[in-house]
Amino acid sequence: MSEQYAYVPHRLLRSRVRDVASGAEGELMAVINENVSDSVTHEHWMELAYIRSASGREFTTAVDNIEAAGGADGHR
């Protein structure tokens, strides 16, 4: 499998977000459309959100799992 990806613009980039699946919060660093397939013949593309937590560690989640966290822009 070759590494394939493309950056995707998102309205919450560089904003504080929450991963609704885990409840974890952090700053949305990037949204990337990635080929996550382990097959050479069948590609499977998925938009992943890269979030940096307060500890500095980044984690990923499906982009559909993120929402704005607290503050003035605390709505979806």
Secondary structure, 3 states (H helix, E strand, C coil): CCCCEEECCCCCCCCEEEECCCCCEEEEEEEEEEECCCCCCCCCEEEEEEEECCCCCEEEEEHHHEEECCCCCCCC
